[in-house]
Amino acid sequence: MSYLILVRHGQSIWNLENRFTGWVDVGLSDRGIKEAINAGNTLLKEEFIPDICFTSFLKRSKDTAKILLDQYDDKINQNIDVLNDWTLNERHYGSLQGLDKLETAEKYGDDQVLLWRRSYDTPPPLTSQNSEFDPNIDKLYENIKEDLPLGESLKDVVSRVKKSLSMILNLTLNKKVLVVAHGNSIRAMLKIIEDISDENIIGINIPTGIPLAFNYQGDKLSKIGYLGDQEQIMKLQKEVEQQSRIKKG
């Protein structure tokens, strides 16, 4: 049987500090490292051994995948290929990147910041060309020939993940595929896979470090759901939901 597993990276340092992160290449927090370890152990318990793993170009995605896959060491006799794909990156938050979310809400108002964070087709203020947040001058992307974004809406993320997701789903017909990505790139993939409406995707919250499983039954991809302690999963989803409700004071 073939499977698709989606995992949002473990908590990052800027997740912990409540900053807009986007394409800024920050590492995992201590909690994020533990979440990656737990994700690997959960997949082992479920006897899910991936044939191939996809990550984004960002450190928190690649580190989560490495830590997760390290849990398989000495337990399996199989090489797991890891491929990095920039189109699986987090949503680019433009000039909001690096800003404290509460301070940003105090400056622009809660409603405006919530619109930037959770709406489907409203992009944040774009970063300037040749600024520190312009990926087109970042050596990490020097071999990418396409024009890279200066800020994105979720709709933009859906557009850029389509091609990669199609390739991933084709692989999943015959292989067990693991994708370690980000909250918004996973939301974008779910929108396509489950045909979620523009309105309903706004309410989808992806917890850090929890495997979300699908399998193929016949020729149809079927959702199994999040793997692990369901009470803890609900708590983490609520935590993400509350992060979208920025309140002053």
C-alpha positions as CSV (number, residue, x, y, z in Angstrom):
1,M,0.0,0.0,0.0
2,S,1.2,3.5,-0.8
3,Y,1.0,6.5,1.5
4,L,1.5,10.2,1.6
5,I,2.5,11.8,4.9
6,L,2.6,15.6,5.3
7,V,4.4,17.1,8.3
8,R,4.8,20.7,9.2
9,H,8.3,21.4,10.6
10,G,8.8,21.5,14.3
11,Q,8.4,24.8,16.2
12,S,11.0,27.3,15.0
13,I,12.7,29.9,17.1
14,W,10.6,32.6,15.4
15,N,7.4,30.6,16.0
16,L,8.4,30.7,19.7
17,E,9.1,34.5,19.5
18,N,5.8,35.1,17.7
19,R,7.5,36.7,14.6
20,F,6.4,36.6,11.0
21,T,8.9,34.1,9.5
22,G,8.1,33.3,5.9
23,W,11.3,32.7,3.9
24,V,13.7,33.8,6.7
25,D,15.9,30.8,7.3
26,V,15.6,30.3,11.1
27,G,16.3,27.1,13.0
28,L,14.2,24.9,15.3
29,S,13.5,25.7,19.0
30,D,14.1,23.0,21.6
31,R,10.5,22.2,21.4
32,G,10.7,21.9,17.7
33,I,13.6,19.4,17.9
34,K,11.5,17.3,20.3
35,E,8.5,17.5,18.0
36,A,10.7,16.2,15.1
37,I,11.8,13.3,17.2
38,N,8.3,12.5,18.3
39,A,7.1,12.6,14.7
40,G,9.7,10.1,13.7
41,N,8.8,7.8,16.5
42,T,5.1,8.1,15.7
43,L,5.8,7.1,12.1
44,L,7.9,4.1,13.2
45,K,5.1,3.0,15.6
46,E,2.7,3.2,12.6
47,E,5.2,1.2,10.6
48,F,5.4,4.0,8.0
49,I,8.8,3.8,6.3
50,P,9.1,6.4,3.5
51,D,10.8,5.6,0.2
52,I,11.4,9.3,-0.5
53,C,11.2,12.5,1.5
54,F,10.7,16.0,0.2
55,T,11.6,19.2,2.1
56,S,11.6,22.9,1.3
57,F,14.8,24.9,0.9
58,L,14.5,26.2,4.5
59,K,16.5,25.0,7.4
60,R,13.6,24.3,9.7
61,S,12.1,22.0,7.1
62,K,15.4,20.2,6.3
63,D,16.4,19.9,10.0
64,T,13.0,18.5,10.9
65,A,13.3,15.9,8.2
66,K,16.8,14.9,9.2
67,I,15.9,14.6,12.9
68,L,12.7,12.7,12.0
69,L,14.6,10.3,9.7
70,D,17.4,9.8,12.2
71,Q,14.8,7.9,14.4
72,Y,14.9,5.2,11.7
73,D,18.7,4.6,12.1
74,D,19.5,1.0,13.0
75,K,15.8,0.1,12.7
76,I,15.5,-0.3,9.0
77,N,17.7,-1.5,6.2
78,Q,16.8,1.0,3.6
79,N,18.1,4.2,2.1
80,I,15.6,7.1,2.1
81,D,16.2,9.7,-0.6
82,V,15.7,13.3,0.5
83,L,15.0,16.0,-2.1
84,N,14.8,19.8,-1.5
85,D,12.2,21.8,-3.5
86,W,11.9,25.6,-3.1
87,T,8.2,25.5,-4.2
88,L,7.5,23.8,-0.8
89,N,8.7,26.9,1.1
90,E,6.5,28.7,3.5
91,R,4.5,31.6,2.3
92,H,6.6,34.7,1.7
93,Y,5.4,37.3,4.2
94,G,7.0,40.3,2.4
95,S,8.0,43.2,4.5
96,L,6.2,41.7,7.5
97,Q,9.0,39.1,7.9
98,G,10.9,39.5,11.1
99,L,8.2,41.7,12.8
100,D,6.6,40.8,16.1
101,K,3.0,39.9,15.4
102,L,1.6,41.8,18.4
103,E,3.6,44.9,17.7
104,T,2.4,44.7,14.0
105,A,-1.2,44.5,15.2
106,E,-0.7,47.5,17.4
107,K,0.6,49.5,14.4
108,Y,-1.9,48.4,11.8
109,G,-4.8,47.1,13.8
110,D,-5.9,43.5,14.5
111,D,-8.3,43.3,11.6
112,Q,-5.6,44.3,9.0
113,V,-3.1,41.9,10.4
114,L,-5.6,39.0,10.5
115,L,-6.4,39.8,6.9
116,W,-2.8,39.5,5.9
117,R,-2.3,36.3,7.9
118,R,-5.5,34.3,7.2
119,S,-7.2,35.6,4.1
120,Y,-6.9,33.6,0.9
121,D,-6.1,36.2,-1.7
122,T,-4.7,39.2,0.2
123,P,-0.9,39.5,0.0
124,P,1.1,41.3,2.7
125,P,3.0,44.5,1.9
126,L,5.8,43.4,-0.5
127,T,9.4,43.6,0.5
128,S,11.6,45.8,-1.7
129,Q,13.8,44.5,-4.5
130,N,17.4,44.0,-3.3
131,S,16.3,44.2,0.3
132,E,17.4,41.7,3.0
133,F,14.2,39.7,2.3
134,D,14.5,39.5,-1.5
135,P,15.2,35.9,-2.3
136,N,16.3,36.8,-5.8
137,I,19.6,38.0,-4.3
138,D,19.9,35.2,-1.7
139,K,22.7,32.7,-2.5
140,L,20.4,29.9,-1.3
141,Y,18.4,30.4,-4.5
142,E,21.2,31.3,-6.9
143,N,20.5,28.2,-9.1
144,I,16.7,29.0,-9.4
145,K,16.0,30.6,-12.8
146,E,12.5,31.8,-12.0
147,D,11.6,35.2,-10.5
148,L,11.0,34.6,-6.8
149,P,8.3,36.3,-4.8
150,L,8.6,39.5,-2.8
151,G,5.5,38.6,-0.9
152,E,2.6,36.1,-1.3
153,S,-1.0,35.5,-0.6
154,L,-2.1,31.9,0.1
155,K,-3.6,31.9,-3.4
156,D,0.0,32.5,-4.7
157,V,1.3,29.6,-2.7
158,V,-1.4,27.3,-4.1
159,S,-0.2,28.3,-7.6
160,R,3.4,27.5,-7.0
161,V,2.9,24.1,-5.2
162,K,0.6,22.7,-8.0
163,K,3.4,21.3,-10.2
164,S,5.3,19.8,-7.3
165,L,2.2,18.3,-5.7
166,S,1.2,16.7,-9.0
167,M,4.7,15.0,-9.2
168,I,4.4,14.0,-5.5
169,L,0.9,12.5,-6.0
170,N,2.2,10.5,-9.0
171,L,5.0,9.1,-6.9
172,T,2.5,8.2,-4.2
173,L,0.7,5.8,-6.6
174,N,3.6,3.4,-6.1
175,K,5.7,4.7,-3.2
176,K,5.5,5.9,0.4
177,V,6.1,9.6,0.3
178,L,7.0,11.9,3.2
179,V,6.7,15.7,2.7
180,V,8.1,18.0,5.5
181,A,7.0,21.5,4.7
182,H,5.3,24.5,6.3
183,G,2.0,25.6,7.6
184,N,0.9,27.5,4.5
185,S,2.5,25.2,1.9
186,I,0.7,22.3,3.5
187,R,-2.6,24.3,3.6
188,A,-2.1,25.0,-0.1
189,M,-1.6,21.2,-0.8
190,L,-4.6,20.3,1.3
191,K,-6.7,22.9,-0.6
192,I,-5.9,21.1,-3.9
193,I,-6.1,17.5,-2.6
194,E,-9.4,18.0,-0.7
195,D,-10.8,20.6,-3.0
196,I,-11.3,23.0,0.0
197,S,-13.1,26.2,-0.8
198,D,-11.5,29.6,-0.6
199,E,-13.6,30.4,2.4
200,N,-13.0,27.2,4.3
201,I,-9.3,27.0,3.8
202,I,-9.0,30.1,6.0
203,G,-10.0,28.0,9.0
204,I,-7.5,25.2,8.4
205,N,-4.8,25.1,11.1
206,I,-1.7,22.9,10.8
207,P,0.0,22.0,14.0
208,T,3.8,21.7,14.1
209,G,5.4,18.3,14.1
210,I,2.3,16.1,13.7
211,P,2.1,13.7,10.7
212,L,-1.0,13.9,8.6
213,A,-1.6,10.7,6.7
214,F,-3.3,9.7,3.4
215,N,-3.3,6.5,1.5
216,Y,-4.5,5.3,-1.9
217,Q,-7.6,3.1,-2.0
218,G,-8.0,2.0,-5.5
219,D,-7.1,5.2,-7.5
220,K,-8.3,7.6,-4.9
221,L,-6.3,9.4,-2.2
222,S,-8.1,8.9,1.1
223,K,-7.4,10.9,4.3
224,I,-6.5,8.9,7.4
225,G,-5.9,11.9,9.6
226,Y,-3.3,13.1,12.1
227,L,-1.3,10.4,13.7
228,G,-0.6,10.4,17.5
229,D,-2.4,11.4,20.7
230,Q,-5.6,13.0,19.5
231,E,-6.1,15.2,22.6
232,Q,-2.6,16.6,22.1
233,I,-3.3,17.2,18.4
234,M,-6.5,19.1,19.2
235,K,-4.6,21.2,21.7
236,L,-1.9,22.1,19.2
237,Q,-4.4,22.9,16.5
238,K,-6.1,25.3,18.9
239,E,-2.8,26.9,19.7
240,V,-2.3,27.6,16.0
241,E,-5.8,29.0,15.8
242,Q,-5.2,31.3,18.7
243,Q,-2.1,32.7,17.0
244,S,-4.3,34.1,14.3
245,R,-6.2,36.1,16.9
246,I,-3.9,38.8,17.8
247,K,-5.1,40.9,20.7
248,K,-3.5,43.9,22.3
249,G,-2.9,44.1,26.0
